[in-house]
Amino acid sequence: MGNEYPFSNFPAMKIAKINLDANKNTVKDTENQDLCTLKPEICHLSETTASMPILIANPEIQINIEAQHFLKHLTDHIIKIKWRQEKLKCDMPAQSNHLFTKGTLIANIEYVPKDDDKVLCEEAYVPFQMTTPVNLYNPPLFSPQNQSREYTFESESNEKQYKNREQIIYGPSDPFTYKHHWTHIVSTETYQHEENTCIQFQLDATISVLIFQQQLVDIT
């Protein structure tokens, strides 16, 4: 029969007629096309390559919302209302260019009950959920799709047939990380006094978020 040998460099699901006298590097398939191995889609690495967080985007989340809060007591003297933002959760799915956020704006309210002189403190909670388009500063990097091919080939005598399988499996891409940058809140309050005091809030808020991804960078 002569020398017969399997190859791992054939296009998926194609049958190659092997010329047993041919050099391995010049083997072609039945359509007379050169047969090539899979090659990893990777960037060039060197001694000056470092892994560092890269700023992907800096979206600003616009929130315009109404809410109300009933104080436990009737009051005609609000001392102070101080806002803060908590429980901010962000998610930007791969290749979506939209940031999905949810969180809570919290008002710390200090007031003096009517016919009393002690200062009381209450908190009002205003949850929000927003979708914000994102303009990218730098492109995010995603792992290439895993590659898999199966090769079927036979000798020209059809007496032997081989099957080889070739795969390239990539590790996961680094996830995005999100950092709260700053929050600007403008609050307008309206008061209604009945058995207790109701505060109607009109909130106009902007939240700045920094989106990072760990990437390999040449630092030279």
C-alpha positions as a Markdown table, in Angstrom:
| # | Residue | x | y | z |
|---|---|---|---|---|
| 1 | Met | 0.0 | 0.0 | 0.0 |
| 2 | Gly | 2.9 | 2.4 | 0.6 |
| 3 | Asn | 2.9 | 5.1 | 3.2 |
| 4 | Glu | -0.5 | 6.4 | 4.4 |
| 5 | Tyr | -0.8 | 9.0 | 7.1 |
| 6 | Pro | -3.6 | 11.0 | 8.7 |
| 7 | Phe | -3.7 | 14.8 | 8.5 |
| 8 | Ser | -5.3 | 17.4 | 10.8 |
| 9 | Asn | -5.3 | 20.2 | 8.2 |
| 10 | Phe | -8.5 | 19.6 | 6.2 |
| 11 | Pro | -11.6 | 21.8 | 5.9 |
| 12 | Ala | -14.6 | 20.7 | 7.9 |
| 13 | Met | -16.5 | 17.6 | 6.7 |
| 14 | Lys | -14.6 | 17.4 | 3.4 |
| 15 | Ile | -13.1 | 14.3 | 1.9 |
| 16 | Ala | -9.6 | 14.5 | 0.7 |
| 17 | Lys | -8.2 | 12.1 | -1.9 |
| 18 | Ile | -4.6 | 11.7 | -0.7 |
| 19 | Asn | -1.8 | 11.3 | -3.3 |
| 20 | Leu | 0.5 | 9.0 | -1.4 |
| 21 | Asp | 3.4 | 10.3 | -3.3 |
| 22 | Ala | 2.6 | 14.0 | -2.5 |
| 23 | Asn | 4.4 | 16.1 | 0.1 |
| 24 | Lys | 2.3 | 16.7 | 3.2 |
| 25 | Asn | 2.6 | 20.4 | 2.8 |
| 26 | Thr | 1.1 | 20.4 | -0.7 |
| 27 | Val | -2.0 | 18.2 | 0.0 |
| 28 | Lys | -5.2 | 19.5 | -1.6 |
| 29 | Asp | -8.8 | 18.5 | -1.2 |
| 30 | Thr | -11.1 | 17.1 | -3.9 |
| 31 | Glu | -11.8 | 20.7 | -5.0 |
| 32 | Asn | -8.1 | 21.3 | -5.5 |
| 33 | Gln | -7.9 | 23.7 | -2.6 |
| 34 | Asp | -5.0 | 23.8 | -0.2 |
| 35 | Leu | -5.8 | 22.3 | 3.2 |
| 36 | Cys | -4.8 | 24.5 | 6.2 |
| 37 | Thr | -4.8 | 24.0 | 10.0 |
| 38 | Leu | -6.9 | 26.2 | 12.3 |
| 39 | Lys | -4.9 | 29.1 | 13.7 |
| 40 | Pro | -5.6 | 30.8 | 17.0 |
| 41 | Glu | -6.9 | 34.4 | 16.8 |
| 42 | Ile | -4.6 | 36.0 | 19.3 |
| 43 | Cys | -2.6 | 39.2 | 19.6 |
| 44 | His | 1.1 | 39.4 | 19.6 |
| 45 | Leu | 2.6 | 39.3 | 23.1 |
| 46 | Ser | 6.0 | 40.6 | 24.1 |
| 47 | Glu | 8.1 | 41.4 | 27.2 |
| 48 | Thr | 6.5 | 44.9 | 27.2 |
| 49 | Thr | 2.9 | 43.6 | 27.3 |
| 50 | Ala | 1.0 | 44.4 | 30.5 |
| 51 | Ser | -2.5 | 43.7 | 31.8 |
| 52 | Met | -4.2 | 46.9 | 32.9 |
| 53 | Pro | -7.7 | 48.3 | 33.3 |
| 54 | Ile | -8.8 | 50.3 | 30.2 |
| 55 | Leu | -11.6 | 52.9 | 30.3 |
| 56 | Ile | -14.2 | 51.7 | 27.9 |
| 57 | Ala | -16.9 | 54.3 | 28.4 |
| 58 | Asn | -18.2 | 57.0 | 30.8 |
| 59 | Pro | -22.0 | 57.1 | 30.4 |
| 60 | Glu | -24.2 | 59.5 | 32.3 |
| 61 | Ile | -27.5 | 58.1 | 33.5 |
| 62 | Gln | -30.4 | 60.6 | 33.4 |
| 63 | Ile | -33.1 | 60.1 | 35.9 |
| 64 | Asn | -36.3 | 62.1 | 36.1 |
| 65 | Ile | -38.8 | 60.7 | 38.6 |
| 66 | Glu | -41.6 | 61.6 | 41.0 |
| 67 | Ala | -42.1 | 60.1 | 44.4 |
| 68 | Gln | -43.8 | 60.8 | 47.7 |
| 69 | His | -43.1 | 60.1 | 51.3 |
| 70 | Phe | -45.4 | 60.4 | 54.3 |
| 71 | Leu | -43.7 | 61.5 | 57.5 |
| 72 | Lys | -44.8 | 59.8 | 60.6 |
| 73 | His | -45.7 | 63.1 | 62.2 |
| 74 | Leu | -47.2 | 66.4 | 61.2 |
| 75 | Thr | -44.6 | 69.1 | 60.8 |
| 76 | Asp | -44.3 | 72.7 | 59.7 |
| 77 | His | -40.5 | 72.7 | 60.0 |
| 78 | Ile | -38.2 | 70.7 | 57.7 |
| 79 | Ile | -34.7 | 71.2 | 58.9 |
| 80 | Lys | -32.7 | 69.4 | 56.1 |
| 81 | Ile | -33.1 | 66.9 | 53.3 |
| 82 | Lys | -29.9 | 65.2 | 52.2 |
| 83 | Trp | -29.8 | 62.8 | 49.3 |
| 84 | Arg | -27.5 | 59.9 | 48.5 |
| 85 | Gln | -27.3 | 57.1 | 46.0 |
| 86 | Glu | -27.0 | 53.4 | 47.0 |
| 87 | Lys | -27.2 | 49.9 | 45.7 |
| 88 | Leu | -26.2 | 50.9 | 42.1 |
| 89 | Lys | -26.0 | 47.9 | 39.9 |
| 90 | Cys | -24.8 | 48.1 | 36.3 |
| 91 | Asp | -24.7 | 45.6 | 33.4 |
| 92 | Met | -23.7 | 46.2 | 29.8 |
| 93 | Pro | -24.2 | 42.9 | 27.8 |
| 94 | Ala | -21.5 | 42.1 | 25.3 |
| 95 | Gln | -21.8 | 44.1 | 22.0 |
| 96 | Ser | -25.1 | 45.8 | 23.1 |
| 97 | Asn | -23.7 | 49.3 | 23.7 |
| 98 | His | -26.5 | 49.9 | 26.2 |
| 99 | Leu | -26.0 | 50.1 | 30.0 |
| 100 | Phe | -28.7 | 48.7 | 32.2 |
| 101 | Thr | -28.8 | 50.2 | 35.7 |
| 102 | Lys | -30.9 | 50.0 | 38.8 |
| 103 | Gly | -30.4 | 51.5 | 42.2 |
| 104 | Thr | -32.0 | 53.6 | 44.9 |
| 105 | Leu | -31.9 | 57.3 | 45.7 |
| 106 | Ile | -32.3 | 57.8 | 49.5 |
| 107 | Ala | -33.3 | 61.1 | 51.2 |
| 108 | Asn | -32.4 | 61.6 | 54.8 |
| 109 | Ile | -35.1 | 64.0 | 56.2 |
| 110 | Glu | -34.6 | 65.9 | 59.5 |
| 111 | Tyr | -37.7 | 67.7 | 60.8 |
| 112 | Val | -39.4 | 68.9 | 64.0 |
| 113 | Pro | -42.9 | 67.6 | 64.7 |
| 114 | Lys | -45.6 | 70.1 | 65.2 |
| 115 | Asp | -46.1 | 71.2 | 68.9 |
| 116 | Asp | -42.7 | 69.5 | 69.8 |
| 117 | Asp | -39.1 | 70.7 | 69.9 |
| 118 | Lys | -37.2 | 67.4 | 69.3 |
| 119 | Val | -35.6 | 66.7 | 65.9 |
| 120 | Leu | -36.6 | 63.5 | 64.2 |
| 121 | Cys | -35.0 | 61.7 | 61.2 |
| 122 | Glu | -36.6 | 59.6 | 58.6 |
| 123 | Glu | -35.5 | 58.1 | 55.2 |
| 124 | Ala | -37.4 | 58.1 | 52.0 |
| 125 | Tyr | -36.4 | 55.5 | 49.4 |
| 126 | Val | -36.8 | 56.1 | 45.6 |
| 127 | Pro | -35.9 | 53.1 | 43.5 |
| 128 | Phe | -35.0 | 53.5 | 39.8 |
| 129 | Gln | -34.3 | 51.4 | 36.8 |
| 130 | Met | -32.8 | 52.9 | 33.6 |
| 131 | Thr | -31.4 | 51.9 | 30.2 |
| 132 | Thr | -28.7 | 54.3 | 28.8 |
| 133 | Pro | -27.0 | 54.2 | 25.4 |
| 134 | Val | -23.2 | 54.1 | 25.6 |
| 135 | Asn | -20.6 | 55.8 | 23.5 |
| 136 | Leu | -17.4 | 53.9 | 23.6 |
| 137 | Tyr | -14.0 | 55.5 | 24.3 |
| 138 | Asn | -12.1 | 52.3 | 23.5 |
| 139 | Pro | -13.4 | 49.1 | 22.0 |
| 140 | Pro | -14.0 | 46.2 | 24.4 |
| 141 | Leu | -12.2 | 43.0 | 23.7 |
| 142 | Phe | -14.1 | 39.7 | 23.5 |
| 143 | Ser | -12.7 | 36.1 | 23.2 |
| 144 | Pro | -13.0 | 34.7 | 19.7 |
| 145 | Gln | -15.6 | 32.0 | 19.1 |
| 146 | Asn | -14.3 | 28.5 | 19.7 |
| 147 | Gln | -13.4 | 26.7 | 16.5 |
| 148 | Ser | -14.1 | 23.1 | 15.8 |
| 149 | Arg | -13.6 | 21.1 | 12.6 |
| 150 | Glu | -13.9 | 17.5 | 11.6 |
| 151 | Tyr | -11.9 | 16.0 | 8.7 |
| 152 | Thr | -12.7 | 12.9 | 6.7 |
| 153 | Phe | -10.1 | 11.7 | 4.2 |
| 154 | Glu | -9.1 | 8.5 | 2.5 |
| 155 | Ser | -6.4 | 7.1 | 0.3 |
| 156 | Glu | -6.9 | 7.1 | -3.4 |
| 157 | Ser | -7.4 | 3.3 | -3.2 |
| 158 | Asn | -10.4 | 3.9 | -0.9 |
| 159 | Glu | -9.1 | 1.0 | 1.3 |
| 160 | Lys | -8.5 | 3.2 | 4.3 |
| 161 | Gln | -10.4 | 6.2 | 5.7 |
| 162 | Tyr | -9.5 | 8.4 | 8.6 |
| 163 | Lys | -11.3 | 10.9 | 10.8 |
| 164 | Asn | -9.5 | 13.7 | 12.6 |
| 165 | Arg | -11.0 | 16.4 | 14.8 |
| 166 | Glu | -9.4 | 19.7 | 15.5 |
| 167 | Gln | -10.4 | 22.3 | 18.1 |
| 168 | Ile | -9.3 | 25.7 | 19.4 |
| 169 | Ile | -10.8 | 26.6 | 22.8 |
| 170 | Tyr | -10.4 | 30.2 | 24.1 |
| 171 | Gly | -10.5 | 31.3 | 27.6 |
| 172 | Pro | -13.3 | 33.7 | 28.7 |
| 173 | Ser | -12.9 | 37.5 | 28.0 |
| 174 | Asp | -12.4 | 39.7 | 31.0 |
| 175 | Pro | -15.7 | 41.1 | 32.3 |
| 176 | Phe | -16.6 | 44.8 | 32.6 |
| 177 | Thr | -16.2 | 46.5 | 35.9 |
| 178 | Tyr | -18.3 | 49.5 | 36.9 |
| 179 | Lys | -17.3 | 52.4 | 39.2 |
| 180 | His | -19.6 | 55.1 | 40.5 |
| 181 | His | -18.0 | 58.4 | 39.4 |
| 182 | Trp | -20.3 | 61.1 | 40.7 |
| 183 | Thr | -24.0 | 61.9 | 41.2 |
| 184 | His | -25.9 | 65.2 | 40.8 |
| 185 | Ile | -29.4 | 65.4 | 42.3 |
| 186 | Val | -31.8 | 68.3 | 42.0 |
| 187 | Ser | -34.9 | 67.9 | 44.2 |
| 188 | Thr | -38.1 | 69.9 | 44.3 |
| 189 | Glu | -40.4 | 69.3 | 47.2 |
| 190 | Thr | -44.1 | 70.0 | 47.7 |
| 191 | Tyr | -45.7 | 69.6 | 51.1 |
| 192 | Gln | -49.3 | 68.6 | 52.0 |
| 193 | His | -50.4 | 68.8 | 55.6 |
| 194 | Glu | -53.2 | 66.6 | 56.9 |
| 195 | Glu | -53.0 | 64.1 | 59.7 |
| 196 | Asn | -49.3 | 63.9 | 58.9 |
| 197 | Thr | -47.1 | 65.6 | 56.4 |
| 198 | Cys | -46.7 | 64.3 | 52.8 |
| 199 | Ile | -43.7 | 65.3 | 50.8 |
| 200 | Gln | -44.0 | 65.1 | 47.0 |
| 201 | Phe | -40.5 | 64.9 | 45.4 |
| 202 | Gln | -39.7 | 65.8 | 41.8 |
| 203 | Leu | -36.2 | 64.5 | 41.2 |
| 204 | Asp | -33.8 | 65.3 | 38.3 |
| 205 | Ala | -30.6 | 63.3 | 38.8 |
| 206 | Thr | -27.5 | 62.4 | 36.8 |
| 207 | Ile | -25.2 | 59.5 | 37.7 |
| 208 | Ser | -21.8 | 59.2 | 36.0 |
| 209 | Val | -20.4 | 55.6 | 35.7 |
| 210 | Leu | -16.9 | 54.5 | 34.7 |
| 211 | Ile | -16.8 | 51.3 | 32.7 |
| 212 | Phe | -13.5 | 49.4 | 32.7 |
| 213 | Gln | -12.1 | 46.2 | 31.2 |
| 214 | Gln | -8.8 | 44.5 | 31.9 |
| 215 | Gln | -6.9 | 44.3 | 28.6 |
| 216 | Leu | -3.4 | 43.4 | 27.4 |
| 217 | Val | -1.5 | 46.5 | 26.3 |
| 218 | Asp | 2.0 | 47.2 | 25.0 |
| 219 | Ile | 3.4 | 49.8 | 27.4 |
| 220 | Thr | 6.4 | 50.8 | 25.3 |
